Amino acid sequence: MMAGDQAEEEEDTIWSGLETAGMREAKCSLLIQEDGTFEPRIKSLPKQRVLVYQDKGYNPATVNGGPQDENFYVDFNGCTILQLEPAPGSQQRTMPITLTVGGRCIFTPENYQDFTVMMRTRDQSSEMHISPNGNFDWPDVESLLMCPLCRRKAEIPMEGDDFDHEYWLLFYPLLQITVMKGSQMTLGTRTICRLTCLECMEDLLEGMTLKVRPATMNGRRPALSFTLPANEVLAEAGSASFLEDGPPRPETHPHVDDILDAWTLYNLWEHSGAWEALQNDYRIVLSRSMHSDNGADNAGSNQDAIQQKKSRGNRLSQPPRGERRRRHKLVTCDSCKKRQSYTRMKKCSRCRNATYCSIECQKKNWPSHKAVCKKIP
């Protein structure tokens, strides 16, 4: 292979092609690098009063009989979340990314339209006759559809589909650097939603375990602790991955087996204040990792600080790839009888009882299953 071809191939594995020039300057890729490793971690978002920025028509009840402002404050009660942090010492060719698990969801045609409006470029904002997403230009809804792990694009759902489009929703922070005037540079940050394949999440968490310690009581932490497979923790997190003290599910939206659609899941985070609290946390971690803010070179040179920053609280550890073993609950496909982890399996969208390892198995089993399939009201 020629040197030029090798460099081009390496470039293709780093960038998705959807990044802006400012993101490339900050080495912020939409793809998770194959040679990077992660350590999942349970983290608490503290109670705080946050400003919820409205972008698509949601407003709470009117205040004092008058119309609500475009944006509004909420008292966020705090919650515990599941994050995937870059493992110290892992190889990183791009800026290390901390992923937050939003939850497991179904992607619908309505969701696609909603996210198309929310995740828009400046040109698209102009075409829609609505305000742009701040002073920076960011990737559009294509970045939602692209799995950050395998770069496959999610199918756009169509009315009448006889299967659910199920994914894990990850929250993915973006960073970009823009030269304003001369040597003056501005740093921009934003968090976006990413649809991630069920099997990709399974592979990413394979072999990882969580060390859990009971909560502190009377100022003392119990000496005992125990471990759980990360995939089991993920399965228990379910549709909204608040591990405890999360906001209630929306009463106005139907959901089955605790599975919400992607837009409702995002709004659960947004309207409770957890979305803004998460972004505040991202900003704090970023600011602590930067020694100063006076240039792009500094931003690039401090990636080691981001990567090697010691995290606090309960931690998950990941054994070497060669030693990984699957240690989580297996579920049987009702068609081919293949056994796979719950986090990989799909359910019949009509009755939610039949379980399949693939869409092909679901279609193959439909002639026999339809006799007993009853739509859930």
Phi, psi and omega in degrees: 000132179291154182300320180295319179294322179295318179295321179294319179295319178296320178299321182292332179279344181269320187247144179274340185096353180260352183291148174279167178299321179295326177291320177296322179299323179272003183059035179261104181261153174276358181251139172276125184288139183296331182272003177270148177237156185235157171236108175296153185209140172272130184224145179259133170263122187285162174298142179191161175263123186234155177263120179268120181270124183270135183228351183207050165087356180276133173218141175286188180302152180297155182256124178053036176080353181255172180293146179284149175296163179300321175245160183207158179266145173227152175268102179283129187272000181086156178195172178246131187234168178249122180237158176241112183256149175300131181289136178304132178087354180286151181288131181225113177272346177232178181300127179300136183244132171263118181267140174247129180280115178280320179145174177270140187210168173252134180260123186243166177302322179294322178301317182300317179294319180297313181290332177297322178287316184290316183261085186232151175277175178295320178295319179293326177298318179296319179294327180275352182062040175228166184293148177287168179278071178080197184275347182256152173265133182236163177299155183267202187297343177301329179288335174291318186287336185275119176297126182291348183262318182246354179064008173289146181264134178296144176294142174282119184298148178237148175299135179093358176303136182263021176214157178274141172267094185258139181212168163266135178263118177253146174259126195233115181282140177245151179220140173212154180243133179232133175277121182271295179218122179060240181265002180285127183234147180239138180258127178243140179230150176201152175247134180235167176267144178227125173283126186235132183303143177302316182290330178293319177295322178300313181294321182297320184268356184303126177086350181280142179233152182251127174267117186249131174243138177302156181297153178293135179231130180055036177078004181237137178263127179302146182286334183285150175208165178214166182242151177226145173297138183298326179295328177290322177298318180297317179297321179290330179297322173067216188294323176235119194277022170293119185282336175197156176056033179277166179290156180293153176294148180295127182287338185276353184240126180289141175212148185239137181053032177064021178259119179260162172282161190300320183290319177295321178298315177300316181293332175299317176291317185295306189285339177281345184096352183294327181298312180290324177298322177296316180294324175299319180294318177302317182295321180296314179298318180295315182295325179291332183276346182261127179286330176203173183235038187250032174161158182291325180301320179296320180298320180287321185287345183263013177296329177297325180293320178295315185293321188264001181302129180285126179269157182248165175091197181290139184235156172249146178243151182238119177287165177304152184306319183293343183256003183290140176221145180280126184226048183226167186299133179257145180237143183267133174290131182287353180256296185265355179068011176291140181257128179220168178295149178306323185291348178261342191276154176247155178242154175301127184287347183271311183250341180062020179256315181286143183236136183224151179273347181201164176295324180299317179295323179297315180294320181296326184272352186300318181306323179272328183286329186298338180291335182245357183284123178237128182292131178286130181293000000 
